[in-house]
Amino acid sequence: VVVLVAEVTKEAGQEELVDALEGKYDALRDKLYAEALAKQMGEAEWALLSEQERQARLTKMKLEQRKLRQEGRQDEADAMLAQLLKDQQNLDRLMGDTRAEQERKLKERLARRKKRLDEG
């Protein structure tokens, strides 16, 4: 009897763990969707939306993802989200390159200015 009670407790613990993990996974996925939508729209435009509008867009994206997955089109659902994130990564890379170039030019100008000041 003790073994059975221990097994039932172990199974219940595993079920709770699975439920907790699924909840965390859902929360992370929702956050990822929200970030992808914000990146797609632009952070400024996303910030101008009301919470209700943001939730509506998030729900629409989740429904599209669910529909694709239910139709067995898992690859398309994954590709849709991956494309949004890839576009953002490319933009971040380009912005980083631009920022680095601006910093380099600024340092060059400061060095030339310092040289002129030192020369009189």
Biopython code that builds the backbone (N, CA, C, O; Angstrom):
import numpy as np
from Bio.PDB.StructureBuilder import StructureBuilder

atoms = [
    (1, "VAL", "N", (0.833, -1.196, 0.000)),
    (1, "VAL", "CA", (0.000, 0.000, 0.000)),
    (1, "VAL", "C", (0.870, 1.250, 0.000)),
    (1, "VAL", "O", (0.544, 2.235, -0.662)),
    (2, "VAL", "N", (1.949, 1.215, 0.722)),
    (2, "VAL", "CA", (2.855, 2.360, 0.782)),
    (2, "VAL", "C", (3.456, 2.631, -0.585)),
    (2, "VAL", "O", (3.615, 3.785, -0.983)),
    (3, "VAL", "N", (3.788, 1.570, -1.301)),
    (3, "VAL", "CA", (4.352, 1.713, -2.638)),
    (3, "VAL", "C", (3.343, 2.380, -3.555)),
    (3, "VAL", "O", (3.700, 3.257, -4.342)),
    (4, "LEU", "N", (2.087, 1.971, -3.459)),
    (4, "LEU", "CA", (1.051, 2.561, -4.304)),
    (4, "LEU", "C", (0.860, 4.038, -3.999)),
    (4, "LEU", "O", (0.718, 4.847, -4.916)),
    (5, "VAL", "N", (0.856, 4.392, -2.734)),
    (5, "VAL", "CA", (0.698, 5.791, -2.347)),
    (5, "VAL", "C", (1.876, 6.608, -2.865)),
    (5, "VAL", "O", (1.703, 7.724, -3.356)),
    (6, "ALA", "N", (3.070, 6.044, -2.752)),
    (6, "ALA", "CA", (4.257, 6.739, -3.233)),
    (6, "ALA", "C", (4.190, 6.934, -4.749)),
    (6, "ALA", "O", (4.550, 7.997, -5.255)),
    (7, "GLU", "N", (3.725, 5.898, -5.482)),
    (7, "GLU", "CA", (3.617, 6.000, -6.931)),
    (7, "GLU", "C", (2.578, 7.039, -7.330)),
    (7, "GLU", "O", (2.806, 7.813, -8.259)),
    (8, "VAL", "N", (1.439, 7.066, -6.641)),
    (8, "VAL", "CA", (0.391, 8.049, -6.931)),
    (8, "VAL", "C", (0.921, 9.453, -6.671)),
    (8, "VAL", "O", (0.670, 10.363, -7.461)),
    (9, "THR", "N", (1.640, 9.638, -5.588)),
    (9, "THR", "CA", (2.211, 10.940, -5.248)),
    (9, "THR", "C", (3.237, 11.343, -6.300)),
    (9, "THR", "O", (3.294, 12.502, -6.709)),
    (10, "LYS", "N", (4.046, 10.378, -6.735)),
    (10, "LYS", "CA", (5.061, 10.651, -7.763)),
    (10, "LYS", "C", (4.395, 11.058, -9.074)),
    (10, "LYS", "O", (4.827, 12.013, -9.720)),
    (11, "GLU", "N", (3.332, 10.329, -9.474)),
    (11, "GLU", "CA", (2.616, 10.658, -10.710)),
    (11, "GLU", "C", (1.957, 12.030, -10.608)),
    (11, "GLU", "O", (1.977, 12.801, -11.568)),
    (12, "ALA", "N", (1.381, 12.335, -9.467)),
    (12, "ALA", "CA", (0.747, 13.641, -9.278)),
    (12, "ALA", "C", (1.793, 14.746, -9.349)),
    (12, "ALA", "O", (1.540, 15.810, -9.914)),
    (13, "GLY", "N", (2.961, 14.496, -8.781)),
    (13, "GLY", "CA", (4.053, 15.458, -8.837)),
    (13, "GLY", "C", (4.515, 15.687, -10.267)),
    (13, "GLY", "O", (4.807, 16.816, -10.662)),
    (14, "GLN", "N", (4.578, 14.605, -11.039)),
    (14, "GLN", "CA", (4.982, 14.723, -12.435)),
    (14, "GLN", "C", (3.946, 15.503, -13.233)),
    (14, "GLN", "O", (4.304, 16.319, -14.083)),
    (15, "GLU", "N", (2.661, 15.259, -12.967)),
    (15, "GLU", "CA", (1.601, 15.979, -13.664)),
    (15, "GLU", "C", (1.668, 17.472, -13.346)),
    (15, "GLU", "O", (1.501, 18.311, -14.231)),
    (16, "GLU", "N", (1.913, 17.790, -12.083)),
    (16, "GLU", "CA", (2.039, 19.194, -11.691)),
    (16, "GLU", "C", (3.231, 19.827, -12.385)),
    (16, "GLU", "O", (3.159, 20.973, -12.828)),
    (17, "LEU", "N", (4.320, 19.092, -12.481)),
    (17, "LEU", "CA", (5.515, 19.590, -13.141)),
    (17, "LEU", "C", (5.243, 19.840, -14.627)),
    (17, "LEU", "O", (5.629, 20.872, -15.174)),
    (18, "VAL", "N", (4.578, 18.885, -15.265)),
    (18, "VAL", "CA", (4.242, 19.039, -16.683)),
    (18, "VAL", "C", (3.332, 20.245, -16.882)),
    (18, "VAL", "O", (3.534, 21.029, -17.809)),
    (19, "ASP", "N", (2.334, 20.397, -16.021)),
    (19, "ASP", "CA", (1.432, 21.551, -16.122)),
    (19, "ASP", "C", (2.194, 22.856, -15.949)),
    (19, "ASP", "O", (1.958, 23.817, -16.681)),
    (20, "ALA", "N", (3.096, 22.893, -14.994)),
    (20, "ALA", "CA", (3.884, 24.104, -14.750)),
    (20, "ALA", "C", (4.766, 24.414, -15.952)),
    (20, "ALA", "O", (4.874, 25.567, -16.370)),
    (21, "LEU", "N", (5.398, 23.378, -16.509)),
    (21, "LEU", "CA", (6.254, 23.591, -17.681)),
    (21, "LEU", "C", (5.449, 24.063, -18.883)),
    (21, "LEU", "O", (5.893, 24.938, -19.626)),
    (22, "GLU", "N", (4.261, 23.484, -19.077)),
    (22, "GLU", "CA", (3.412, 23.914, -20.188)),
    (22, "GLU", "C", (2.989, 25.369, -20.002)),
    (22, "GLU", "O", (2.951, 26.131, -20.968)),
    (23, "GLY", "N", (2.676, 25.751, -18.782)),
    (23, "GLY", "CA", (2.313, 27.136, -18.510)),
    (23, "GLY", "C", (3.457, 28.090, -18.798)),
    (23, "GLY", "O", (3.256, 29.159, -19.376)),
    (24, "LYS", "N", (4.659, 27.700, -18.393)),
    (24, "LYS", "CA", (5.836, 28.544, -18.661)),
    (24, "LYS", "C", (6.122, 28.610, -20.153)),
    (24, "LYS", "O", (6.470, 29.669, -20.675)),
    (25, "TYR", "N", (5.978, 27.481, -20.841)),
    (25, "TYR", "CA", (6.191, 27.444, -22.281)),
    (25, "TYR", "C", (5.205, 28.366, -22.991)),
    (25, "TYR", "O", (5.583, 29.116, -23.891)),
    (26, "ASP", "N", (3.942, 28.305, -22.581)),
    (26, "ASP", "CA", (2.925, 29.171, -23.178)),
    (26, "ASP", "C", (3.250, 30.642, -22.932)),
    (26, "ASP", "O", (3.104, 31.470, -23.832)),
    (27, "ALA", "N", (3.685, 30.966, -21.729)),
    (27, "ALA", "CA", (4.021, 32.354, -21.409)),
    (27, "ALA", "C", (5.211, 32.824, -22.239)),
    (27, "ALA", "O", (5.216, 33.949, -22.741)),
    (28, "LEU", "N", (6.212, 31.973, -22.383)),
    (28, "LEU", "CA", (7.375, 32.337, -23.197)),
    (28, "LEU", "C", (6.996, 32.495, -24.671)),
    (28, "LEU", "O", (7.462, 33.411, -25.349)),
    (29, "ARG", "N", (6.157, 31.601, -25.147)),
    (29, "ARG", "CA", (5.721, 31.685, -26.541)),
    (29, "ARG", "C", (4.933, 32.975, -26.771)),
    (29, "ARG", "O", (5.123, 33.649, -27.784)),
    (30, "ASP", "N", (4.046, 33.317, -25.828)),
    (30, "ASP", "CA", (3.284, 34.567, -25.946)),
    (30, "ASP", "C", (4.210, 35.773, -25.955)),
    (30, "ASP", "O", (4.003, 36.718, -26.716)),
    (31, "LYS", "N", (5.222, 35.738, -25.113)),
    (31, "LYS", "CA", (6.177, 36.842, -25.066)),
    (31, "LYS", "C", (6.933, 36.941, -26.394)),
    (31, "LYS", "O", (7.161, 38.037, -26.907)),
    (32, "LEU", "N", (7.313, 35.804, -26.935)),
    (32, "LEU", "CA", (8.007, 35.772, -28.222)),
    (32, "LEU", "C", (7.121, 36.329, -29.331)),
    (32, "LEU", "O", (7.585, 37.103, -30.168)),
    (33, "TYR", "N", (5.852, 35.939, -29.340)),
    (33, "TYR", "CA", (4.914, 36.473, -30.330)),
    (33, "TYR", "C", (4.779, 37.990, -30.185)),
    (33, "TYR", "O", (4.791, 38.718, -31.178)),
    (34, "ALA", "N", (4.652, 38.454, -28.959)),
    (34, "ALA", "CA", (4.509, 39.893, -28.720)),
    (34, "ALA", "C", (5.746, 40.644, -29.199)),
    (34, "ALA", "O", (5.634, 41.702, -29.819)),
    (35, "GLU", "N", (6.922, 40.100, -28.912)),
    (35, "GLU", "CA", (8.156, 40.745, -29.360)),
    (35, "GLU", "C", (8.245, 40.753, -30.878)),
    (35, "GLU", "O", (8.660, 41.747, -31.475)),
    (36, "ALA", "N", (7.856, 39.650, -31.501)),
    (36, "ALA", "CA", (7.891, 39.576, -32.967)),
    (36, "ALA", "C", (6.935, 40.600, -33.578)),
    (36, "ALA", "O", (7.280, 41.265, -34.555)),
    (37, "LEU", "N", (5.747, 40.727, -33.012)),
    (37, "LEU", "CA", (4.798, 41.724, -33.515)),
    (37, "LEU", "C", (5.329, 43.138, -33.313)),
    (37, "LEU", "O", (5.197, 43.984, -34.197)),
    (38, "ALA", "N", (5.921, 43.393, -32.165)),
    (38, "ALA", "CA", (6.473, 44.721, -31.889)),
    (38, "ALA", "C", (7.586, 45.037, -32.873)),
    (38, "ALA", "O", (7.684, 46.165, -33.355)),
    (39, "LYS", "N", (8.413, 44.071, -33.173)),
    (39, "LYS", "CA", (9.509, 44.285, -34.119)),
    (39, "LYS", "C", (8.964, 44.505, -35.527)),
    (39, "LYS", "O", (9.474, 45.335, -36.279)),
    (40, "GLN", "N", (7.931, 43.758, -35.868)),
    (40, "GLN", "CA", (7.343, 43.876, -37.198)),
    (40, "GLN", "C", (6.735, 45.265, -37.396)),
    (40, "GLN", "O", (6.913, 45.885, -38.445)),
    (41, "MET", "N", (6.029, 45.737, -36.396)),
    (41, "MET", "CA", (5.357, 47.030, -36.493)),
    (41, "MET", "C", (6.306, 48.191, -36.244)),
    (41, "MET", "O", (6.115, 49.286, -36.772)),
    (42, "GLY", "N", (7.310, 47.949, -35.450)),
    (42, "GLY", "CA", (8.183, 49.010, -34.984)),
    (42, "GLY", "C", (7.828, 49.295, -33.531)),
    (42, "GLY", "O", (6.655, 49.367, -33.167)),
    (43, "GLU", "N", (8.845, 49.453, -32.722)),
    (43, "GLU", "CA", (8.632, 49.632, -31.284)),
    (43, "GLU", "C", (7.763, 50.851, -30.980)),
    (43, "GLU", "O", (6.902, 50.799, -30.102)),
    (44, "ALA", "N", (7.990, 51.953, -31.709)),
    (44, "ALA", "CA", (7.235, 53.180, -31.440)),
    (44, "ALA", "C", (5.749, 52.985, -31.743)),
    (44, "ALA", "O", (4.889, 53.369, -30.951)),
    (45, "GLU", "N", (5.462, 52.389, -32.887)),
    (45, "GLU", "CA", (4.064, 52.159, -33.268)),
    (45, "GLU", "C", (3.397, 51.182, -32.302)),
    (45, "GLU", "O", (2.239, 51.365, -31.927)),
    (46, "TRP", "N", (4.127, 50.149, -31.904)),
    (46, "TRP", "CA", (3.600, 49.159, -30.957)),
    (46, "TRP", "C", (3.255, 49.840, -29.627)),
    (46, "TRP", "O", (2.225, 49.550, -29.019)),
    (47, "ALA", "N", (4.118, 50.736, -29.192)),
    (47, "ALA", "CA", (3.897, 51.423, -27.914)),
    (47, "ALA", "C", (2.665, 52.324, -27.967)),
    (47, "ALA", "O", (2.029, 52.570, -26.942)),
    (48, "LEU", "N", (2.329, 52.814, -29.152)),
    (48, "LEU", "CA", (1.160, 53.689, -29.288)),
    (48, "LEU", "C", (-0.159, 52.924, -29.219)),
    (48, "LEU", "O", (-1.208, 53.515, -28.965)),
    (49, "LEU", "N", (-0.109, 51.620, -29.442)),
    (49, "LEU", "CA", (-1.329, 50.818, -29.384)),
    (49, "LEU", "C", (-1.802, 50.690, -27.935)),
    (49, "LEU", "O", (-1.000, 50.659, -27.002)),
    (50, "SER", "N", (-3.100, 50.617, -27.777)),
    (50, "SER", "CA", (-3.630, 50.354, -26.436)),
    (50, "SER", "C", (-3.358, 48.896, -26.089)),
    (50, "SER", "O", (-3.058, 48.085, -26.966)),
    (51, "GLU", "N", (-3.466, 48.572, -24.818)),
    (51, "GLU", "CA", (-3.248, 47.185, -24.393)),
    (51, "GLU", "C", (-4.259, 46.266, -25.080)),
    (51, "GLU", "O", (-3.934, 45.135, -25.440)),
    (52, "GLN", "N", (-5.471, 46.754, -25.256)),
    (52, "GLN", "CA", (-6.510, 45.959, -25.913)),
    (52, "GLN", "C", (-6.124, 45.677, -27.371)),
    (52, "GLN", "O", (-6.307, 44.559, -27.854)),
    (53, "GLU", "N", (-5.593, 46.685, -28.070)),
    (53, "GLU", "CA", (-5.183, 46.482, -29.462)),
    (53, "GLU", "C", (-3.999, 45.516, -29.553)),
    (53, "GLU", "O", (-3.939, 44.673, -30.448)),
    (54, "ARG", "N", (-3.066, 45.652, -28.621)),
    (54, "ARG", "CA", (-1.913, 44.735, -28.615)),
    (54, "ARG", "C", (-2.380, 43.304, -28.381)),
    (54, "ARG", "O", (-1.925, 42.377, -29.051)),
    (55, "GLN", "N", (-3.295, 43.128, -27.424)),
    (55, "GLN", "CA", (-3.808, 41.790, -27.134)),
    (55, "GLN", "C", (-4.564, 41.222, -28.335)),
    (55, "GLN", "O", (-4.471, 40.029, -28.623)),
    (56, "ALA", "N", (-5.313, 42.078, -29.033)),
    (56, "ALA", "CA", (-6.053, 41.624, -30.213)),
    (56, "ALA", "C", (-5.094, 41.137, -31.296)),
    (56, "ALA", "O", (-5.329, 40.097, -31.912)),
    (57, "ARG", "N", (-4.025, 41.876, -31.529)),
    (57, "ARG", "CA", (-3.050, 41.462, -32.548)),
    (57, "ARG", "C", (-2.318, 40.193, -32.128)),
    (57, "ARG", "O", (-2.045, 39.318, -32.950)),
    (58, "LEU", "N", (-2.007, 40.106, -30.846)),
    (58, "LEU", "CA", (-1.345, 38.919, -30.327)),
    (58, "LEU", "C", (-2.254, 37.699, -30.470)),
    (58, "LEU", "O", (-1.802, 36.622, -30.858)),
    (59, "THR", "N", (-3.515, 37.872, -30.159)),
    (59, "THR", "CA", (-4.487, 36.776, -30.277)),
    (59, "THR", "C", (-4.627, 36.348, -31.732)),
    (59, "THR", "O", (-4.706, 35.155, -32.024)),
    (60, "LYS", "N", (-4.657, 37.306, -32.634)),
    (60, "LYS", "CA", (-4.769, 36.984, -34.059)),
    (60, "LYS", "C", (-3.572, 36.164, -34.522)),
    (60, "LYS", "O", (-3.726, 35.189, -35.256)),
    (61, "MET", "N", (-2.380, 36.564, -34.090)),
    (61, "MET", "CA", (-1.186, 35.819, -34.483)),
    (61, "MET", "C", (-1.211, 34.411, -33.889)),
    (61, "MET", "O", (-0.867, 33.444, -34.569)),
    (62, "LYS", "N", (-1.617, 34.295, -32.628)),
    (62, "LYS", "CA", (-1.691, 32.985, -31.983)),
    (62, "LYS", "C", (-2.693, 32.087, -32.703)),
    (62, "LYS", "O", (-2.446, 30.894, -32.876)),
    (63, "LEU", "N", (-3.821, 32.658, -33.121)),
    (63, "LEU", "CA", (-4.821, 31.868, -33.845)),
    (63, "LEU", "C", (-4.286, 31.413, -35.198)),
    (63, "LEU", "O", (-4.532, 30.281, -35.615)),
    (64, "GLU", "N", (-3.554, 32.293, -35.888)),
    (64, "GLU", "CA", (-2.953, 31.904, -37.163)),
    (64, "GLU", "C", (-1.965, 30.765, -36.964)),
    (64, "GLU", "O", (-1.943, 29.804, -37.732)),
    (65, "GLN", "N", (-1.144, 30.887, -35.919)),
    (65, "GLN", "CA", (-0.175, 29.840, -35.612)),
    (65, "GLN", "C", (-0.888, 28.523, -35.291)),
    (65, "GLN", "O", (-0.504, 27.465, -35.791)),
    (66, "ARG", "N", (-1.926, 28.594, -34.454)),
    (66, "ARG", "CA", (-2.675, 27.394, -34.072)),
    (66, "ARG", "C", (-3.315, 26.748, -35.295)),
    (66, "ARG", "O", (-3.295, 25.526, -35.437)),
    (67, "LYS", "N", (-3.888, 27.572, -36.183)),
    (67, "LYS", "CA", (-4.541, 27.039, -37.377)),
    (67, "LYS", "C", (-3.526, 26.303, -38.257)),
    (67, "LYS", "O", (-3.801, 25.206, -38.743)),
    (68, "LEU", "N", (-2.368, 26.905, -38.458)),
    (68, "LEU", "CA", (-1.341, 26.249, -39.265)),
    (68, "LEU", "C", (-0.916, 24.923, -38.636)),
    (68, "LEU", "O", (-0.746, 23.923, -39.334)),
    (69, "ARG", "N", (-0.747, 24.922, -37.331)),
    (69, "ARG", "CA", (-0.323, 23.698, -36.648)),
    (69, "ARG", "C", (-1.407, 22.619, -36.720)),
    (69, "ARG", "O", (-1.095, 21.442, -36.903)),
    (70, "GLN", "N", (-2.670, 23.008, -36.580)),
    (70, "GLN", "CA", (-3.765, 22.039, -36.647)),
    (70, "GLN", "C", (-3.894, 21.450, -38.046)),
    (70, "GLN", "O", (-4.307, 20.302, -38.207)),
    (71, "GLU", "N", (-3.540, 22.238, -39.051)),
    (71, "GLU", "CA", (-3.600, 21.754, -40.425)),
    (71, "GLU", "C", (-2.367, 20.933, -40.786)),
    (71, "GLU", "O", (-2.215, 20.486, -41.923)),
    (72, "GLY", "N", (-1.493, 20.742, -39.808)),
    (72, "GLY", "CA", (-0.292, 19.957, -40.055)),
    (72, "GLY", "C", (0.793, 20.735, -40.762)),
    (72, "GLY", "O", (1.726, 20.157, -41.319)),
    (73, "ARG", "N", (0.667, 22.036, -40.738)),
    (73, "ARG", "CA", (1.637, 22.899, -41.422)),
    (73, "ARG", "C", (2.579, 23.534, -40.398)),
    (73, "ARG", "O", (2.748, 24.753, -40.349)),
    (74, "GLN", "N", (3.176, 22.678, -39.593)),
    (74, "GLN", "CA", (4.080, 23.096, -38.523)),
    (74, "GLN", "C", (5.247, 23.908, -39.076)),
    (74, "GLN", "O", (5.648, 24.913, -38.489)),
    (75, "ASP", "N", (5.789, 23.464, -40.208)),
    (75, "ASP", "CA", (6.936, 24.150, -40.797)),
    (75, "ASP", "C", (6.588, 25.586, -41.171)),
    (75, "ASP", "O", (7.389, 26.500, -40.975)),
    (76, "GLU", "N", (5.375, 25.778, -41.714)),
    (76, "GLU", "CA", (4.961, 27.132, -42.081)),
    (76, "GLU", "C", (4.790, 28.017, -40.851)),
    (76, "GLU", "O", (5.162, 29.191, -40.867)),
    (77, "ALA", "N", (4.232, 27.457, -39.799)),
    (77, "ALA", "CA", (4.050, 28.213, -38.560)),
    (77, "ALA", "C", (5.402, 28.621, -37.993)),
    (77, "ALA", "O", (5.589, 29.765, -37.579)),
    (78, "ASP", "N", (6.334, 27.691, -37.977)),
    (78, "ASP", "CA", (7.674, 27.990, -37.475)),
    (78, "ASP", "C", (8.383, 29.001, -38.370)),
    (78, "ASP", "O", (9.068, 29.901, -37.883)),
    (79, "ALA", "N", (8.211, 28.845, -39.687)),
    (79, "ALA", "CA", (8.869, 29.746, -40.633)),
    (79, "ALA", "C", (8.335, 31.173, -40.500)),
    (79, "ALA", "O", (9.089, 32.139, -40.622)),
    (80, "MET", "N", (7.034, 31.296, -40.252)),
    (80, "MET", "CA", (6.436, 32.621, -40.107)),
    (80, "MET", "C", (7.065, 33.367, -38.932)),
    (80, "MET", "O", (7.437, 34.533, -39.061)),
    (81, "LEU", "N", (7.181, 32.714, -37.820)),
    (81, "LEU", "CA", (7.773, 33.334, -36.640)),
    (81, "LEU", "C", (9.271, 33.548, -36.844)),
    (81, "LEU", "O", (9.807, 34.591, -36.470)),
    (82, "ALA", "N", (9.938, 32.574, -37.430)),
    (82, "ALA", "CA", (11.382, 32.694, -37.663)),
    (82, "ALA", "C", (11.688, 33.862, -38.594)),
    (82, "ALA", "O", (12.683, 34.560, -38.402)),
    (83, "GLN", "N", (10.842, 34.082, -39.601)),
    (83, "GLN", "CA", (11.068, 35.187, -40.541)),
    (83, "GLN", "C", (10.965, 36.529, -39.833)),
    (83, "GLN", "O", (11.764, 37.431, -40.083)),
    (84, "LEU", "N", (9.985, 36.660, -38.954)),
    (84, "LEU", "CA", (9.855, 37.908, -38.199)),
    (84, "LEU", "C", (11.104, 38.166, -37.361)),
    (84, "LEU", "O", (11.614, 39.286, -37.317)),
    (85, "LEU", "N", (11.582, 37.136, -36.709)),
    (85, "LEU", "CA", (12.762, 37.286, -35.862)),
    (85, "LEU", "C", (14.030, 37.492, -36.688)),
    (85, "LEU", "O", (14.918, 38.244, -36.286)),
    (86, "LYS", "N", (14.116, 36.827, -37.844)),
    (86, "LYS", "CA", (15.284, 36.984, -38.711)),
    (86, "LYS", "C", (15.348, 38.408, -39.246)),
    (86, "LYS", "O", (16.419, 39.014, -39.284)),
    (87, "ASP", "N", (14.207, 38.939, -39.657)),
    (87, "ASP", "CA", (14.171, 40.322, -40.142)),
    (87, "ASP", "C", (14.682, 41.274, -39.069)),
    (87, "ASP", "O", (15.423, 42.213, -39.359)),
    (88, "GLN", "N", (14.280, 41.023, -37.829)),
    (88, "GLN", "CA", (14.721, 41.889, -36.737)),
    (88, "GLN", "C", (16.213, 41.744, -36.499)),
    (88, "GLN", "O", (16.895, 42.736, -36.237)),
    (89, "GLN", "N", (16.732, 40.530, -36.584)),
    (89, "GLN", "CA", (18.160, 40.323, -36.388)),
    (89, "GLN", "C", (18.958, 41.032, -37.472)),
    (89, "GLN", "O", (20.000, 41.624, -37.187)),
    (90, "ASN", "N", (18.483, 40.980, -38.710)),
    (90, "ASN", "CA", (19.157, 41.681, -39.799)),
    (90, "ASN", "C", (19.142, 43.184, -39.565)),
    (90, "ASN", "O", (20.149, 43.860, -39.775)),
    (91, "LEU", "N", (18.005, 43.701, -39.133)),
    (91, "LEU", "CA", (17.903, 45.127, -38.848)),
    (91, "LEU", "C", (18.845, 45.516, -37.710)),
    (91, "LEU", "O", (19.534, 46.533, -37.789)),
    (92, "ASP", "N", (18.871, 44.712, -36.663)),
    (92, "ASP", "CA", (19.778, 44.983, -35.546)),
    (92, "ASP", "C", (21.229, 44.981, -36.008)),
    (92, "ASP", "O", (22.020, 45.827, -35.592)),
    (93, "ARG", "N", (21.576, 44.029, -36.869)),
    (93, "ARG", "CA", (22.949, 43.951, -37.384)),
    (93, "ARG", "C", (23.289, 45.200, -38.192)),
    (93, "ARG", "O", (24.359, 45.787, -38.030)),
    (94, "LEU", "N", (22.362, 45.596, -39.065)),
    (94, "LEU", "CA", (22.608, 46.790, -39.876)),
    (94, "LEU", "C", (22.724, 48.040, -39.008)),
    (94, "LEU", "O", (23.585, 48.891, -39.234)),
    (95, "MET", "N", (21.849, 48.136, -38.020)),
    (95, "MET", "CA", (21.900, 49.286, -37.123)),
    (95, "MET", "C", (23.202, 49.277, -36.330)),
    (95, "MET", "O", (23.788, 50.331, -36.086)),
    (96, "GLY", "N", (23.647, 48.110, -35.936)),
    (96, "GLY", "CA", (24.914, 47.998, -35.217)),
    (96, "GLY", "C", (26.080, 48.422, -36.095)),
    (96, "GLY", "O", (26.990, 49.111, -35.633)),
    (97, "ASP", "N", (26.056, 48.008, -37.377)),
    (97, "ASP", "CA", (27.104, 48.413, -38.313)),
    (97, "ASP", "C", (27.104, 49.924, -38.491)),
    (97, "ASP", "O", (28.162, 50.553, -38.507)),
    (98, "THR", "N", (25.925, 50.499, -38.622)),
    (98, "THR", "CA", (25.813, 51.943, -38.791)),
    (98, "THR", "C", (26.327, 52.658, -37.553)),
    (98, "THR", "O", (27.064, 53.639, -37.655)),
    (99, "ARG", "N", (25.942, 52.171, -36.395)),
    (99, "ARG", "CA", (26.376, 52.782, -35.138)),
    (99, "ARG", "C", (27.892, 52.697, -35.003)),
    (99, "ARG", "O", (28.530, 53.668, -34.594)),
    (100, "ALA", "N", (28.472, 51.558, -35.338)),
    (100, "ALA", "CA", (29.923, 51.390, -35.256)),
    (100, "ALA", "C", (30.626, 52.334, -36.223)),
    (100, "ALA", "O", (31.655, 52.922, -35.890)),
    (101, "GLU", "N", (30.070, 52.477, -37.413)),
    (101, "GLU", "CA", (30.644, 53.389, -38.405)),
    (101, "GLU", "C", (30.577, 54.830, -37.909)),
    (101, "GLU", "O", (31.535, 55.585, -38.081)),
    (102, "GLN", "N", (29.472, 55.217, -37.304)),
    (102, "GLN", "CA", (29.338, 56.576, -36.772)),
    (102, "GLN", "C", (30.335, 56.815, -35.646)),
    (102, "GLN", "O", (30.931, 57.890, -35.567)),
    (103, "GLU", "N", (30.522, 55.842, -34.787)),
    (103, "GLU", "CA", (31.485, 55.979, -33.698)),
    (103, "GLU", "C", (32.904, 56.114, -34.248)),
    (103, "GLU", "O", (33.694, 56.916, -33.749)),
    (104, "ARG", "N", (33.222, 55.334, -35.270)),
    (104, "ARG", "CA", (34.552, 55.403, -35.880)),
    (104, "ARG", "C", (34.794, 56.786, -36.466)),
    (104, "ARG", "O", (35.859, 57.369, -36.260)),
    (105, "LYS", "N", (33.815, 57.316, -37.197)),
    (105, "LYS", "CA", (33.960, 58.642, -37.806)),
    (105, "LYS", "C", (34.092, 59.726, -36.736)),
    (105, "LYS", "O", (34.883, 60.657, -36.887)),
    (106, "LEU", "N", (33.329, 59.606, -35.672)),
    (106, "LEU", "CA", (33.405, 60.575, -34.585)),
    (106, "LEU", "C", (34.796, 60.569, -33.957)),
    (106, "LEU", "O", (35.359, 61.629, -33.686)),
    (107, "LYS", "N", (35.347, 59.392, -33.727)),
    (107, "LYS", "CA", (36.694, 59.300, -33.164)),
    (107, "LYS", "C", (37.725, 59.923, -34.097)),
    (107, "LYS", "O", (38.648, 60.603, -33.649)),
    (108, "GLU", "N", (37.561, 59.686, -35.398)),
    (108, "GLU", "CA", (38.483, 60.280, -36.372)),
    (108, "GLU", "C", (38.405, 61.803, -36.333)),
    (108, "GLU", "O", (39.435, 62.475, -36.345)),
    (109, "ARG", "N", (37.199, 62.348, -36.286)),
    (109, "ARG", "CA", (37.036, 63.810, -36.226)),
    (109, "ARG", "C", (37.639, 64.387, -34.954)),
    (109, "ARG", "O", (38.295, 65.428, -34.978)),
    (110, "LEU", "N", (37.404, 63.690, -33.834)),
    (110, "LEU", "CA", (37.971, 64.163, -32.569)),
    (110, "LEU", "C", (39.500, 64.124, -32.610)),
    (110, "LEU", "O", (40.161, 65.024, -32.092)),
    (111, "ALA", "N", (40.051, 63.093, -33.218)),
    (111, "ALA", "CA", (41.510, 62.993, -33.325)),
    (111, "ALA", "C", (42.052, 64.114, -34.210)),
    (111, "ALA", "O", (43.071, 64.719, -33.879)),
    (112, "ARG", "N", (41.386, 64.400, -35.331)),
    (112, "ARG", "CA", (41.829, 65.492, -36.215)),
    (112, "ARG", "C", (41.723, 66.835, -35.501)),
    (112, "ARG", "O", (42.611, 67.679, -35.624)),
    (113, "ARG", "N", (40.647, 67.031, -34.763)),
    (113, "ARG", "CA", (40.465, 68.286, -34.028)),
    (113, "ARG", "C", (41.551, 68.462, -32.970)),
    (113, "ARG", "O", (42.125, 69.542, -32.826)),
    (114, "LYS", "N", (41.823, 67.391, -32.236)),
    (114, "LYS", "CA", (42.867, 67.440, -31.210)),
    (114, "LYS", "C", (44.207, 67.765, -31.843)),
    (114, "LYS", "O", (44.983, 68.547, -31.294)),
    (115, "LYS", "N", (44.483, 67.168, -32.998)),
    (115, "LYS", "CA", (45.750, 67.405, -33.710)),
    (115, "LYS", "C", (45.859, 68.880, -34.123)),
    (115, "LYS", "O", (46.915, 69.492, -33.969)),
    (116, "ARG", "N", (44.760, 69.448, -34.649)),
    (116, "ARG", "CA", (44.754, 70.862, -35.065)),
    (116, "ARG", "C", (44.990, 71.768, -33.854)),
    (116, "ARG", "O", (45.752, 72.732, -33.926)),
    (117, "LEU", "N", (44.323, 71.441, -32.740)),
    (117, "LEU", "CA", (44.491, 72.243, -31.527)),
    (117, "LEU", "C", (45.922, 72.145, -31.005)),
    (117, "LEU", "O", (46.474, 73.142, -30.540)),
    (118, "ASP", "N", (46.526, 70.969, -31.072)),
    (118, "ASP", "CA", (47.884, 70.790, -30.607)),
    (118, "ASP", "C", (48.889, 71.540, -31.485)),
    (118, "ASP", "O", (49.904, 72.038, -30.999)),
    (119, "GLU", "N", (48.589, 71.612, -32.783)),
    (119, "GLU", "CA", (49.478, 72.297, -33.734)),
    (119, "GLU", "C", (49.325, 73.803, -33.650)),
    (119, "GLU", "O", (50.210, 74.524, -34.112)),
    (120, "GLY", "N", (48.277, 74.293, -33.099)),
    (120, "GLY", "CA", (48.127, 75.721, -32.885)),
    (120, "GLY", "C", (47.091, 76.281, -33.732)),
    (120, "GLY", "O", (46.833, 77.484, -33.678)),
]
sb = StructureBuilder()
sb.init_structure("model")
sb.init_model(0)
sb.init_chain("A")
sb.init_seg("    ")
for serial, (resi, resn, name, xyz) in enumerate(atoms, 1):
    if name == "N":
        sb.init_residue(resn, " ", resi, " ")
    sb.init_atom(name, np.array(xyz, "f"), 0.0, 1.0, " ", f" {name:<3s}", serial, name[0])
structure = sb.get_structure()
